[in-house]
Amino acid sequence: MLDKKYLLPHDALKLILAQIVPGCLPVEIIPIEKAYGRVTAEDIISPEDLPGFERSTVDGFAVKASDTFGAKESSPSYLNVKGDIPMGAIPNFSLSKGETASIATGGMLPEGADAVVMIEHVNVISKDLIEVLKAVSPGENVIFRDEDAKKGEVVIKAGHRLKPQDIGALAGVGITAVKVFKQPVVSIILTGDEIIPHTEKVTPGKVRDVNSFTLAGLIYESGAIPLKMGIIKDEYNALKETAEKAYQLSDIVLITGGTSAGVKDLTAKVIDELGCPGVLFHGASIKPGKPVIGAACNGKPVFGLPGHPVAVYICFELFVKPVIHHMLAVTDKNFKKLIKAKISRSIHSQAGREDFIRVCLDSRDGEIWATPLLSKSGLIMSLVKAEGIVHIPSQLLGLSEGEEVLVEIID
């Protein structure tokens, strides 16, 4: 069932998301060494305190803070040195009133100590006696046993995409494996009689495959696994057979090309036959990317993406990436990298349509200027040269030269 109304992108996306259960992917347990970039399927709770003991943050002398109160250069406190604490060792003594022990950064405080005096604030009189030239308060220059993480505390929430620092923290509390969602498999089907593999020589009327490589990278970056299904001719039976195979092998199906109203444009028909409810929208009020198709076939998202490389990129960011994150139940806040700039020339836009303009950035007299790259969406190099995207909302008729805009930085 085809909805011929051109929807704004956020309304079109809602139709897809309403058909998909968040976190619908299977769960697996993997070692933390393989968990970089994966999405947690449950809250991760620390099994122990971190660091697990009181430790010094400086080189100096472990003390009872009360023994240093009032100490200053003109009136130092004198303390007896009871011993030395080697790195990685458990002190085999405790401190009584008036006693201290030398300690290195990271060393374990002995029983009875509650602070550390920096070496710079000490005069060593002998191996058995020091002068403290500056008072310290309880807890000063000390990390407490549960200051980094407490036993039983949720250290990483479900739906979080694991970063390198997260993996380091898990190792620090002794967690060796985590429960994560399986990465969704996203199949890529290229359609078009004119498309040839990138390894072949171009002849008149033919173009090399660009989109499968762009999409594969975007899929990887979004936390999924790309599955290339090859280049399919503009022929119904061939496309239907490949689409049905992709539907069985993957969690999301992407078909590029064949989405506009041409005679050979079969994508919408093939998608509609994959399952119910089928096509939810055919066309969105955006430029580039207007002919995009969005569908849900028995709960599985299927997209028909335009064949132009820039439109493929925009449609992936607007529709496919949010769907991947929805399926993974990602809860991380997705803040885009935005900067303010002035547009270098006026741009016309159509009311009721959202435009996405590629721009280059440069600095003039301390201000950032965004220069539009007004090339056709079929030119991949315009996306290569672009440093950002300017979004013109549907309620505007364009931008005036010198107007301040927000630029979404392209990584």
C-alpha positions in Angstrom: 0.0 0.0 0.0 1.6 3.2 -1.2 1.3 6.4 0.7 1.8 9.1 -2.0 1.9 11.9 0.4 5.4 13.3 0.8 6.2 13.3 4.5 8.8 15.3 6.4 11.7 13.1 7.4 10.9 12.9 11.1 7.2 11.9 10.4 8.4 9.3 7.8 10.9 7.8 10.3 8.1 7.5 13.0 6.2 5.3 10.6 9.1 2.9 10.4 10.0 2.9 14.1 6.4 2.2 15.1 6.7 -1.2 13.3 9.9 -2.2 15.0 10.3 -3.4 18.6 13.3 -1.7 20.3 16.0 -4.1 21.3 14.5 -6.8 19.1 17.9 -8.4 18.3 19.3 -11.5 20.0 21.7 -11.2 22.8 25.2 -12.7 23.1 28.0 -12.8 25.7 31.4 -11.8 24.4 34.9 -11.1 26.0 35.5 -7.5 26.6 38.4 -7.6 24.1 35.8 -7.9 21.4 33.3 -5.5 22.8 34.5 -2.2 21.4 31.6 -0.4 19.8 29.0 -3.0 20.9 25.8 -2.1 22.6 25.1 -3.4 26.1 22.0 -5.5 26.6 21.8 -5.1 30.3 23.1 -2.8 33.1 26.6 -3.7 34.1 27.2 -3.8 37.9 30.6 -3.6 39.5 31.5 -6.8 41.4 33.9 -5.0 43.6 35.2 -1.6 44.8 37.6 0.3 42.6 40.5 0.7 43.3 39.8 -1.6 46.2 42.2 0.1 48.7 43.2 3.6 49.7 46.0 4.8 47.5 48.2 7.8 47.2 47.9 10.3 44.3 51.4 11.8 44.9 54.9 10.9 45.9 55.3 11.8 49.5 54.6 10.6 53.1 51.5 8.9 54.4 50.3 10.6 57.6 47.5 11.0 60.1 46.2 14.4 58.9 45.7 15.5 62.5 49.4 15.2 63.1 50.0 18.0 60.5 47.4 20.5 61.7 49.0 24.0 62.1 52.2 22.9 60.3 53.9 25.6 58.2 57.4 26.5 57.1 58.1 28.7 60.1 56.6 26.1 62.5 56.8 22.6 61.0 55.4 19.4 62.5 58.0 16.6 63.2 57.1 13.0 62.4 58.9 9.8 62.9 59.4 7.7 59.8 58.2 4.2 60.5 59.0 2.7 57.1 58.8 2.7 53.4 55.9 1.4 51.3 57.1 -0.2 48.0 54.8 0.0 44.9 52.4 -2.9 44.7 53.0 -4.0 48.2 50.6 -4.3 51.2 52.1 -2.4 54.1 53.0 -4.7 57.0 52.7 -2.0 59.6 50.2 0.6 60.8 50.8 4.2 61.8 50.3 5.5 65.3 50.2 9.1 66.4 53.3 11.0 65.3 54.4 8.4 62.8 54.7 8.5 58.9 55.8 6.4 56.0 57.2 7.2 52.6 54.9 6.3 49.8 55.0 6.6 46.0 52.1 7.6 43.7 49.6 4.7 43.5 51.0 3.1 46.7 48.6 1.6 49.3 48.1 3.6 52.5 49.0 1.8 55.7 46.4 1.3 58.4 46.1 4.5 60.5 46.9 6.9 57.6 44.2 9.1 56.1 46.2 11.6 54.0 49.5 12.1 52.1 51.9 15.0 52.3 53.5 15.8 49.0 57.3 15.4 48.9 57.6 19.1 48.0 56.2 20.0 51.4 58.6 17.9 53.5 62.2 18.3 54.7 63.9 15.0 55.3 66.0 15.4 58.5 67.2 11.8 58.5 66.0 8.4 57.5 63.9 8.3 60.7 62.6 11.9 61.0 60.9 14.5 58.7 59.6 18.0 58.9 56.1 18.7 57.5 56.0 22.2 56.2 52.3 22.3 55.1 49.2 20.9 56.8 46.9 18.4 55.0 43.3 17.6 55.6 41.8 14.1 55.9 41.6 12.5 52.5 44.0 14.9 50.8 46.1 13.4 48.0 44.3 10.1 48.5 41.9 8.0 46.4 39.5 6.0 48.6 38.9 2.3 48.0 35.4 2.9 46.4 36.0 6.4 45.0 36.1 5.2 41.4 33.4 2.5 41.6 31.4 1.0 44.4 30.6 -2.7 44.6 27.0 -3.2 43.4 27.0 0.1 41.5 25.7 0.3 37.9 28.8 1.4 36.1 27.5 1.1 32.5 23.8 1.2 31.6 22.0 -1.0 29.1 21.8 0.5 25.6 25.3 2.1 25.9 27.7 1.7 23.0 31.0 0.7 24.5 33.9 3.1 24.1 37.6 2.3 24.8 37.4 3.9 28.2 34.4 1.8 29.1 36.3 -1.4 28.3 39.2 -0.1 30.4 36.8 0.4 33.3 35.3 -3.0 33.0 38.8 -4.5 33.1 39.5 -2.4 36.2 36.7 -4.0 38.1 37.5 -7.5 36.9 34.7 -8.0 34.4 35.9 -10.2 31.6 32.8 -10.7 29.5 29.7 -8.6 28.7 26.2 -9.2 27.4 25.5 -7.3 24.2 23.0 -7.2 21.4 24.1 -9.0 18.3 25.0 -6.6 15.5 22.2 -6.3 12.9 23.1 -7.5 9.4 22.3 -4.9 6.8 22.1 -6.2 3.2 23.0 -3.9 0.3 21.4 -4.6 -3.1 22.5 -2.4 -6.0 20.2 -2.0 -8.9 20.8 -0.6 -12.4 21.9 -1.8 -15.8 24.5 1.0 -15.9 26.4 -0.1 -12.7 29.5 -2.2 -13.0 32.0 -3.5 -10.3 34.6 -1.1 -9.2 37.3 -3.4 -10.6 36.1 -3.1 -14.2 37.0 -0.6 -16.8 34.4 2.0 -17.5 32.8 2.1 -20.9 30.4 4.7 -22.3 27.1 4.5 -20.4 28.5 2.6 -17.4 29.5 3.8 -13.9 31.4 2.0 -11.2 29.8 0.9 -8.0 30.1 3.7 -5.5 27.1 3.3 -3.2 27.9 -0.2 -1.8 31.2 1.1 -0.4 29.7 4.3 1.1 26.9 2.3 2.6 29.2 -0.4 4.0 31.3 2.2 5.8 28.2 4.0 7.2 26.8 0.6 8.4 30.0 -0.3 10.2 30.1 3.1 11.9 26.5 2.7 13.0 27.3 -0.6 14.8 26.0 -3.1 12.2 27.4 -5.5 9.7 27.1 -4.9 6.0 26.3 -7.7 3.6 26.8 -7.0 -0.1 24.3 -8.8 -2.3 25.8 -7.7 -5.6 24.6 -5.7 -8.6 21.2 -6.6 -10.0 19.9 -5.7 -13.4 16.7 -3.7 -13.7 14.6 -6.9 -14.1 11.7 -7.9 -11.9 12.5 -11.6 -11.3 16.2 -11.0 -10.7 15.5 -8.2 -8.2 12.7 -10.1 -6.4 14.9 -13.2 -6.1 17.8 -11.2 -4.6 15.5 -9.2 -2.3 13.9 -12.4 -0.9 17.4 -13.9 -0.3 18.6 -10.7 1.4 15.4 -10.6 3.5 16.2 -14.1 4.8 19.9 -13.4 5.5 19.7 -10.0 7.1 17.9 -7.8 9.7 17.6 -4.8 7.4 17.5 -4.6 3.6 18.7 -1.7 1.6 18.0 -1.5 -2.1 19.7 1.4 -4.0 18.4 2.8 -7.2 15.0 2.1 -8.8 13.0 4.3 -6.5 11.7 7.1 -8.8 8.8 6.8 -11.2 10.6 5.4 -14.3 9.4 2.5 -16.3 12.1 0.1 -14.9 11.7 1.3 -11.3 10.6 -2.0 -9.7 11.9 -1.4 -6.1 8.6 -0.4 -4.5 6.7 -3.3 -6.0 9.4 -5.9 -4.9 9.5 -4.4 -1.4 5.8 -4.4 -1.0 5.7 -8.2 -1.8 8.3 -9.0 1.0 5.8 -8.8 3.8 3.1 -6.8 5.6 2.4 -3.9 5.9 5.0 -3.3 3.2 5.7 0.2 1.9 4.9 2.8 4.5 6.0 5.8 2.4 7.3 6.4 -1.0 9.0 9.8 -1.1 9.9 12.2 1.6 9.9 16.0 1.5 13.7 16.3 1.4 16.4 17.3 -1.0 18.4 15.3 -1.9 16.7 12.0 -1.3 13.1 12.7 -2.2 12.3 9.3 -3.8 13.3 7.3 -0.7 11.1 4.3 0.2 10.5 3.2 3.7 8.9 -0.1 4.5 8.4 -2.7 7.3 7.9 -6.3 6.1 6.7 -8.5 8.9 8.6 -6.3 11.4 11.8 -6.1 9.3 12.8 -2.7 8.0 13.4 -2.4 4.3 14.5 0.7 2.5 14.7 1.8 -1.1 17.4 4.4 -1.4 17.9 6.7 -4.4 20.8 5.9 -6.6 22.6 9.2 -6.3 25.6 9.0 -3.9 24.8 12.1 -1.9 21.1 11.2 -1.6 22.2 7.8 -0.3 24.3 9.4 2.4 21.6 11.8 3.5 18.9 9.1 3.5 21.1 6.7 5.5 21.7 9.4 8.2 18.0 10.4 8.3 16.4 6.9 8.2 18.7 3.9 8.3 21.0 4.9 11.1 18.2 5.7 13.5 16.5 2.4 12.7 19.8 0.5 13.5 20.1 2.3 16.8 16.4 1.6 17.6 16.9 -2.1 16.9 20.0 -2.1 19.2 18.0 -0.2 21.9 20.7 2.5 22.0 20.0 4.9 24.9 23.1 7.1 24.4 22.3 10.7 23.7 23.1 11.4 20.0 24.6 14.9 20.1 25.6 16.0 16.6 28.8 18.0 16.1 27.5 21.5 15.3 29.2 24.8 14.8 28.0 28.2 14.0 29.0 29.8 10.7 27.8 32.4 8.2 26.6 31.3 4.9 28.6 32.8 2.0 25.8 33.0 -0.5 22.0 33.1 -0.6 20.2 29.8 -1.2 16.7 29.3 -2.3 14.6 26.6 -0.8 11.0 25.3 -1.3 8.5 25.7 1.5 7.5 22.4 3.1 10.7 20.7 2.1 13.8 20.1 4.1 17.0 20.8 2.3 20.5 19.4 3.2 23.3 21.6 1.7 26.9 20.4 1.6 29.3 23.1 2.6 33.1 23.8 2.9 34.3 25.9 5.8 36.9 28.6 6.1 37.9 31.4 8.5 37.7 35.1 7.6 38.6 37.8 10.0 37.9 35.5 13.0 34.5 34.3 11.7 33.7 30.9 10.2 32.0 30.9 6.8 30.2 28.1 5.1 30.4 27.9 1.3 27.7 25.8 -0.4 28.8 23.1 -2.8 25.9 23.4 -5.1 26.7 20.4 -7.3 24.3 17.6 -8.3 23.6 14.8 -5.9 25.0 12.3 -8.3 28.5 13.6 -7.8 30.3 11.7 -5.0 33.2 14.1 -5.0 31.0 16.9 -3.7 30.5 14.8 -0.6 34.2 14.1 -0.3 35.0 17.8 -0.5 32.2 18.7 2.0 33.2 19.5 5.6 29.6 19.8 6.8 25.9 19.8 6.1 23.6 22.8 6.5 19.9 21.9 7.2 17.3 24.2 5.9 14.0 23.5 7.8 10.7 23.0 6.0 9.3 26.4 7.2 12.0 28.5 5.6 12.2 29.6 2.0 16.0 29.7 2.0 19.0 31.4 3.5 20.3 34.9 2.9 24.0 35.7 2.4 25.7 36.4 5.7 23.0 34.7 7.7 24.2 32.6 10.7 23.6 28.9 10.3 24.4 25.7 12.2 26.7 23.3 10.4 26.7 19.6 11.2 30.3 18.5 10.9 31.0 15.5 8.7 33.5 13.2 10.4 
